[in-house]
């Protein structure tokens, strides 16, 4: 189930972050808070970003939810409320990540499926997603949720090849 993070999720968030650290993953896609922020600061920041406040340069308002199951946070999803030119080619409307110990169990597919109705309720009918061509799991997740490949091209500012998908409303 998708949830809004609250201060009560402090221990679950700590375990979520520790799972990435134990796997040697210092960067967590779709999680934009500093890894050492206390839970209250994380909750305040994601709330502010959703309102379009306290945004860094080039950022757009974004909503962050966590995928919770049995009290554990298994994944995180970040929804950008509109696209900039950069997001159109690198990032899209939705970014997500699944904690390492929960991968390979369909969590990302369920997380994206749960996110799409919320995105549509926000007024975004056609949803753009991007992924690295080598990220087969992410490609399958997007395709299982109706994603249709638009393009695979070099995005020069990042120096990376990116696959661009649309999930039409």
C-alpha positions as CSV (number, residue, x, y, z in Angstrom):
1,X,0.0,0.0,0.0
2,X,1.2,3.5,-0.7
3,X,1.6,5.7,2.3
4,X,2.6,9.2,3.3
5,X,5.6,9.2,5.6
6,X,4.9,10.3,9.2
7,X,7.2,10.6,12.2
8,X,5.9,7.2,13.4
9,X,7.7,5.6,10.4
10,X,11.1,6.6,11.8
11,X,12.3,3.0,12.6
12,X,10.9,1.7,9.3
13,X,12.7,4.4,7.4
14,X,15.9,3.7,9.2
15,X,15.7,0.0,8.3
16,X,14.8,1.0,4.7
17,X,17.9,3.2,4.4
18,X,20.1,0.6,6.2
19,X,19.1,-2.0,3.6
20,X,20.5,0.2,0.8
21,X,23.7,0.9,2.8
22,X,24.2,-2.8,3.5
23,X,24.0,-3.5,-0.2
24,X,26.6,-0.7,-0.9
25,X,24.1,1.5,-2.6
26,X,24.8,5.1,-1.5
27,X,22.3,6.7,-4.0
28,X,18.6,5.8,-3.7
29,X,16.6,6.7,-6.8
30,X,13.4,8.7,-5.9
31,X,14.6,9.4,-2.3
32,X,15.8,12.9,-2.3
33,X,16.3,13.6,1.4
34,X,19.8,13.5,2.9
35,X,20.4,10.0,4.3
36,X,21.3,11.4,7.7
37,X,18.2,13.6,8.2
38,X,16.0,12.8,11.1
39,X,12.5,11.5,10.3
40,X,10.9,14.8,11.2
41,X,13.0,16.7,8.7
42,X,12.3,14.1,6.0
43,X,8.6,14.4,6.6
44,X,8.7,18.2,6.5
45,X,10.8,18.3,3.3
46,X,8.7,15.9,1.3
47,X,5.6,17.8,2.4
48,X,7.1,21.1,1.4
49,X,8.3,19.7,-2.0
50,X,4.7,18.5,-2.7
51,X,3.5,22.0,-2.1
52,X,6.2,23.5,-4.4
53,X,8.1,24.9,-1.5
54,X,11.9,24.6,-0.6
55,X,12.7,23.4,-4.1
56,X,16.2,23.3,-5.3
57,X,17.3,24.9,-8.6
58,X,15.7,23.1,-11.5
59,X,13.3,21.1,-9.3
60,X,9.5,20.9,-9.8
61,X,6.9,20.2,-7.2
62,X,6.9,16.5,-6.4
63,X,5.1,14.1,-4.2
64,X,6.8,11.2,-2.5
65,X,5.1,8.1,-1.2
66,X,6.4,4.9,0.3
67,X,5.2,1.3,-0.4
68,X,4.5,-0.3,2.9
69,X,3.8,-4.0,3.6
70,X,3.6,-5.6,7.0
71,X,5.0,-2.4,8.6
72,X,8.1,-2.5,6.4
73,X,8.9,0.2,3.8
74,X,9.7,-1.8,0.7
75,X,9.9,1.0,-1.9
76,X,9.7,4.7,-2.5
77,X,8.1,6.6,-5.4
78,X,8.5,10.2,-6.4
79,X,6.0,11.9,-8.8
80,X,7.0,15.1,-10.5
81,X,3.9,17.3,-11.0
82,X,5.0,18.6,-14.4
83,X,8.0,18.1,-16.7
84,X,10.9,20.4,-17.5
85,X,12.9,19.9,-20.6
86,X,15.4,17.9,-18.6
87,X,12.7,15.7,-17.0
88,X,11.2,15.1,-20.5
89,X,14.4,13.3,-21.4
90,X,15.8,12.2,-18.1
91,X,13.6,11.3,-15.2
92,X,10.0,11.6,-16.4
93,X,7.0,12.0,-14.2
94,X,7.7,9.0,-11.9
95,X,10.9,7.6,-10.3
96,X,10.9,4.7,-7.9
97,X,13.2,2.4,-6.0
98,X,12.8,-0.9,-4.2
99,X,15.0,-1.8,-1.2
100,X,17.6,-4.4,-2.1
101,X,16.1,-7.2,0.1
102,X,12.7,-6.8,-1.5
103,X,13.8,-6.9,-5.2
104,X,12.7,-9.7,-7.5
105,X,9.4,-10.2,-5.8
106,X,7.1,-7.9,-7.9
107,X,7.3,-5.0,-5.5
108,X,8.2,-2.4,-8.2
109,X,5.4,-3.6,-10.4
110,X,2.9,-3.3,-7.6
111,X,4.3,0.1,-6.5
112,X,4.0,1.6,-10.0
113,X,0.5,0.1,-10.4
114,X,-0.6,1.7,-7.1
115,X,0.9,5.0,-8.1
116,X,-0.8,5.4,-11.5
117,X,-4.3,6.0,-10.2
118,X,-2.9,8.7,-7.8
119,X,-1.0,10.3,-10.6
120,X,-4.2,10.4,-12.7
121,X,-6.1,11.9,-9.8
122,X,-3.5,14.7,-9.8
123,X,-4.5,15.5,-13.4
124,X,-1.6,13.7,-15.2
125,X,-3.2,11.4,-17.7
126,X,-0.2,10.5,-19.9
127,X,2.7,9.5,-17.7
128,X,6.3,9.6,-18.9
129,X,8.9,7.3,-17.4
130,X,12.5,6.8,-18.3
131,X,15.1,4.2,-17.4
132,X,18.6,3.0,-18.2
133,X,18.6,0.5,-21.1
134,X,20.5,-1.9,-19.0
135,X,18.0,-1.9,-16.1
136,X,15.9,-4.9,-17.3
137,X,13.9,-5.0,-14.1
138,X,12.8,-1.4,-14.5
139,X,12.0,-1.9,-18.2
140,X,9.8,-4.9,-17.3
141,X,8.1,-3.0,-14.5
142,X,7.2,-0.1,-16.8
143,X,6.1,-2.5,-19.6
144,X,3.9,-4.6,-17.2
145,X,2.1,-1.4,-16.3
146,X,1.3,-0.5,-19.9
147,X,4.4,1.4,-20.8
148,X,5.1,1.8,-24.5
149,X,8.6,2.5,-25.6
150,X,8.9,5.9,-27.4
151,X,12.6,6.2,-27.8
152,X,16.1,5.1,-26.8
153,X,18.6,7.9,-27.2
154,X,21.6,9.6,-25.8
155,X,20.7,12.4,-23.4
156,X,23.9,14.5,-23.9
157,X,23.7,16.7,-20.7
158,X,23.9,13.5,-18.6
159,X,26.1,11.6,-21.1
160,X,23.7,8.6,-20.8
161,X,21.5,6.6,-23.1
162,X,17.9,6.7,-21.8
163,X,14.8,4.7,-22.7
164,X,11.6,6.8,-22.7
165,X,8.2,5.2,-22.1
166,X,4.6,6.5,-22.0
167,X,1.8,5.1,-20.1
168,X,-1.3,6.6,-21.7
169,X,-4.3,7.5,-19.6
